[in-house]
Amino acid sequence: MTASSTHGSKADAGPTGELSNHSGRLVVVSNRAPVRMVREGARERIEPTVGGVGTTFFHLLEQRGGVWIAWPGGKTGRTRLPMPADDPRFALAFVDLSERDIANYYYGMCNRGLWPLMHYMVPNCHFDRVQWTYYERVNRLFAEAALAETSADDVLWVQDFHFGLVPGLVREQQPGMPIGLFWHVPFPPEQLFRIFPWRSQFLSGMLGSDLIGFHTRAYVNHFLTCCERILGLPVNRTRGEVLLGSRTVRVGSFPLGIDVKHFALVASSLKAQVRAQRIRRGLGSPFIVLGVDRLDYTKGVLERLLGFERFLEANPVYQKRVTLVLIAVPSRTKVAEYVALKRQLDELVGRIVGRFSTDGWVPIRYLHTQFGDSELVAYYRAADVALITPLRDGMNLVAKEYVASRLNDDGVLVLSEFAGAAEELTEALSVNPYDLDEIAIRIKQAIEMPAAERAERMKALRAKVSRNSLEHWSQSFLGALAPGMAAAPPAEETAAASA
C-alpha cells in the first residue's frame, strides 16, 4: 500500500477508492494548547509552551493555514488567538472546560483510567461511570468546536487518547472530510483492552477516522485484533485495514521522531560543551549513567534505581567510579498514584545514597525538576551511558534525543525492550526493566564496551534517528491521510504493518 492509497468514504472516493488531493486547511485537535496565559497584575501575557511535536504543528499550520483547537490550561477570557501574534497565519481556538470537566475527564478518566490501561498497568486502572460521562461530554465539546471550524475541504488531525470519540462524532456530521487520529501512547492487547467497560463505544469512535496511526507494528496489530474480536469487524491484516461496510479505515505504524537538526545544533554549541564539562567535573566520577523521565509509574524509575543498586553490589570495583544522574520531571502532581510514586522514589534514593556514599562520592544525583533543551543536552553530552527503562512506552523520545546529541558517535544507549523505540533502535543494548540483574549486567556491559563497538552502534543509531525525523513523521502521516496536504513519502515507510 502506497502513501497515495488513502481510502475514505464512497461519497468522496475516486474510481480507485482514494481520497482526492485535499488542499484545504489543517485543523489540529489536542488536549493542551501550545501557549499558556500568564497573569501579571491586571495584564495577561501569552507564553509559548511548544516543543517537539507541538513545534511541528506550528510549522504545518503556518504553512497551510488552519486552526489549532485545545484547552487553554485554565480560565481565560479569550476564545481565539491569532498565531503568531506578530504575523498571524492560523488561529488558536480554545475550548473552555469547567473544573468538573477537568477533574473527571482529565484527572479521572484520562489519567486514572485510559493512561494505565494503554500502558498495560491494569492494577492502576480506575473506571468510573461519572468520569466516563464527562469524557463523553468533553469529546462532544471538542467535536462541536472542530465542526464549527471545518468544511469538507479541510483536514482534521486528532491527537491521542484524550479524544477517542471525536473522530466518530465529527464523521457523523462531515462524512467526506479526511480525519486522521494519531495515538501517541501504546495500544494494549485485546485481552487487556476487554476490561474497559466502554470498549465498543471507544473503538467505534476511533473508527470515525480515515487513518489511525500508532508508533509500532505491534500496536497496529493489537488494535486490529480488538476491532475484529470485540466489534466483530472484518480486518485485512496484510493491508492494515478495518472494513465498515462501504468505508475502509486504514491503520498504520508511523514511529514518531524528533527535531534532529535542533538537538544537533544545541549539542554542537560551545555553551553545551562547556556545561557538559562542568557537569562531569562537578560529579567527579569517571563514568556517568543518565536517566531522564517524567515522574510516571510507567517509566520504570524505581526498577532502574534497584538495578543500579544491584550493579553496585555486584561490582564493588565501580563504587566511587560511577554516578547515576536521575532527572525526574514533575508530572500529574494532583493524582494520588503520582504522589505515592514521588514518596517511594525519595525514600529509595535516600536509602541507596546512605548505603553507598563514601569519601565525598555520592552514587546518585537526583534532580526533581524540568530542564530546558540547552541544559538537558548538556547532560546528554556529559553522560557515558543513557539508561532508559520504561515498563511500557509508546515511543520514548529521550532515547532519540540522547542519540541525536552524541555528535562524536560515542556513548551507549541501554533501552527497555518495552519502549516503542526499541523496535527501531536495535543497536541499543536491550534490557528487560523487570530483571534487576539484567539491568546491572547491561550497565557494566555499557561501561566496558570497547570504543570501536560504541562508535559503530552509535553511528547506526544516529543514522536511523536522522532518517526518521519529526518532520518525516508528520509528512508521512499527512501524506497518507491527504496527499495534497504533504509531500508523499516512500511507500514502504507509510504502509500499514503486516500481521
HELIX and SHEET records of a PDB file:
HELIX    1   1 LYS A   10  ASP A   12  5                                   3    
HELIX    2   2 VAL A   53  ARG A   64  1                                  12    
HELIX    3   3 GLU A   99  ASP A  101  1                                   3    
HELIX    4   4 ILE A  102  LEU A  114  3                                  13    
HELIX    5   5 TRP A  115  MET A  118  1                                   4    
HELIX    6   6 VAL A  122  ASN A  124  5                                   3    
HELIX    7   7 ARG A  129  GLU A  149  1                                  21    
HELIX    8   8 PHE A  161  PHE A  163  5                                   3    
HELIX    9   9 VAL A  166  GLN A  173  1                                   8    
HELIX   10  10 GLU A  190  PHE A  193  1                                   4    
HELIX   11  11 ARG A  199  MET A  206  1                                   8    
HELIX   12  12 ARG A  217  ARG A  229  1                                  13    
HELIX   13  13 VAL A  260  SER A  268  1                                   9    
HELIX   14  14 LEU A  270  LEU A  283  1                                  14    
HELIX   15  15 VAL A  301  ALA A  314  1                                  14    
HELIX   16  16 PRO A  316  TYR A  318  5                                   3    
HELIX   17  17 ALA A  336  PHE A  356  1                                  21    
HELIX   18  18 ASP A  373  ALA A  382  1                                  10    
HELIX   19  19 LEU A  397  SER A  405  1                                   9    
HELIX   20  20 GLY A  420  GLU A  423  5                                   4    
HELIX   21  21 LEU A  436  GLU A  448  1                                  13    
HELIX   22  22 ALA A  451  ARG A  467  1                                  17    
HELIX   23  23 LEU A  470  LEU A  481  1                                  12    
HELIX   24  24 ALA A  491  THR A  494  1                                   4    
SHEET    1   A10 ARG A  80  MET A  83  0                                        
SHEET    2   A10 PHE A  90  PHE A  94 -1                                        
SHEET    3   A10 GLY A  66  TRP A  71  1                                        
SHEET    4   A10 LEU A  26  ARG A  32  1                                        
SHEET    5   A10 VAL A 155  GLN A 159  1                                        
SHEET    6   A10 ILE A 179  PHE A 182  1                                        
SHEET    7   A10 LEU A 211  PHE A 214  1                                        
SHEET    8   A10 ARG A 247  SER A 253  1                                        
SHEET    9   A10 GLU A 241  LEU A 244 -1                                        
SHEET   10   A10 VAL A 235  ASN A 236 -1                                        
SHEET    1   B 2 VAL A  35  GLU A  40  0                                        
SHEET    2   B 2 ARG A  43  PRO A  48 -1                                        
SHEET    1   C 6 ILE A 364  LEU A 367  0                                        
SHEET    2   C 6 VAL A 322  VAL A 329  1                                        
SHEET    3   C 6 PHE A 287  ARG A 294  1                                        
SHEET    4   C 6 VAL A 385  ILE A 388  1                                        
SHEET    5   C 6 VAL A 412  SER A 416  1                                        
SHEET    6   C 6 LEU A 429  VAL A 431  1                                        
END                                                                             
